[in-house]
Amino acid sequence: MSAPTLNQYLAQAQVSVPLQHLLLQVSVACKSISAAIGKGALAGILGQAGSDNIQGEEQKKLDVISNDIVLAAGVNSGSIAGLASEEMDDIFPLPDGTPLGDYLMLFDPLDGSSNIDVNVSVGTIFSILKKPLTAQSVITTADFLQAGSQQVCAGYAVYGPSTLLVLTLGNGVDCFTLDREIGEFVLTQRGMTIPTDTKEFAINMSNMRFWESPVRRYVDEMVAGKTSVRGKDFNMRWVASMVADVHRILTRGGIFMYPYDLKDPSKAGKLRLMYEANPMSFIVEQAGGASTTGRERILDLQPTGLHQRVPVILGSKNEVDLVTSYHHE
């Protein structure tokens, strides 16, 4: 029996029809973004867009294009009550006459976009929540501020040598590969799991001087390798594209860290809770890994804003537990 397409998989999983429609539209958006990235300079879409996003980061042309593609997918699904993007200041107002669906979606349309011009893997991350029962006909920012544990679905696409879609519905993690000949995502890996132990770590070492002592201690022990209390050597991997780094961890284990540092004490962390940390933490936990800020489980955090930043430490459970324990000594 041939592997199921995403459409068949969702039907077999008895996913609600509105959620099926939403996820299929998201998959269409990912195909469109993959095609745009694949054309690269041929389509004149590389380089800067000449604008900044809400975080003050300079946008790439493909950031803007990808954002529009995902917004349109959400609206076209007929399942959306509200949309929020890392690239936009506020929630997206649905066009007049759009029926109010059951779901809220938050997304990072093009994670790792600084890598686009050098042809390194980038991705799309999304998080899906149920519309609160208290929500009225007009959705507000407060309706989105739900803890990550309330997610009904999360996923990401990787645009690399092949285009992959990784998805959790809260019952494990499965991976689909885009078959370009038939234009469909096909299930290629069911029940992805992260090994509890690892010899690989991912962190931006250039920030070492700003780290808190627990993270410095942990990384120093790994760098010292067999000569340290760890008694084994570690390798460092750092793509600077969260999707690529997390996908590597899902595939073969590892730990990813973007910890709190003192470079800018006014910012709790670098990564956005709603668009990056929550969906990736949901996926990682569903694959048997762990995800914390260094002090507490990310999925337990009560959000305070759409663009809230948090420290992120995720991946192989034993390593995440160890570095987290150092923060509590």
Stockholm file with secondary structure:
# STOCKHOLM 1.0

chainA/1-329         MSAPTLNQYLAQAQVSVPLQHLLLQVSVACKSISAAIGKGALAGILGQAGSDNIQGEEQKKLDVISNDIVLAAGVNSGSIAGLASEEMDDIFPLPDGTPLGDYLMLFDPLDGSSNIDVNVSVGTIFSILKKPLTAQSVITTADFLQAGSQQVCAGYAVYGPSTLLVLTLGNGVDCFTLDREIGEFVLTQRGMTIPTDTKEFAINMSNMRFWESPVRRYVDEMVAGKTSVRGKDFNMRWVASMVADVHRILTRGGIFMYPYDLKDPSKAGKLRLMYEANPMSFIVEQAGGASTTGRERILDLQPTGLHQRVPVILGSKNEVDLVTSYHHE
#=GR chainA/1-329 SS CCCCBHHHHHHHTTCCHHHHHHHHHHHHHHHHHHHHHHHGGGGTCCSEEEEECTTSCEEEHHHHHHHHHHHHHHHHHSCEEEEEETTSSSCBCCCTTCCCCSEEEEEEEEETGGGGGGTCCEEEEEEEEECCTTCCSSCCHHHHCCCGGGCSEEEEEEESSSEEEEEESSSCEEEEEEETTTTEEEEEECSCCCCSCCSEEECCGGGGGGBCHHHHHHHHHHHHGGGSTTCSCCEECCCSCHHHHHHHHHHHCCEEEECCBSSSTTCSCSEEIIIIIHHHHHHHHHTTCEEESSSSBGGGCCCCSTTCEECEEEESHHHHHHHHHHHTC
#=GC SS_cons         CCCCBHHHHHHHTTCCHHHHHHHHHHHHHHHHHHHHHHHGGGGTCCSEEEEECTTSCEEEHHHHHHHHHHHHHHHHHSCEEEEEETTSSSCBCCCTTCCCCSEEEEEEEEETGGGGGGTCCEEEEEEEEECCTTCCSSCCHHHHCCCGGGCSEEEEEEESSSEEEEEESSSCEEEEEEETTTTEEEEEECSCCCCSCCSEEECCGGGGGGBCHHHHHHHHHHHHGGGSTTCSCCEECCCSCHHHHHHHHHHHCCEEEECCBSSSTTCSCSEEIIIIIHHHHHHHHHTTCEEESSSSBGGGCCCCSTTCEECEEEESHHHHHHHHHHHTC
//
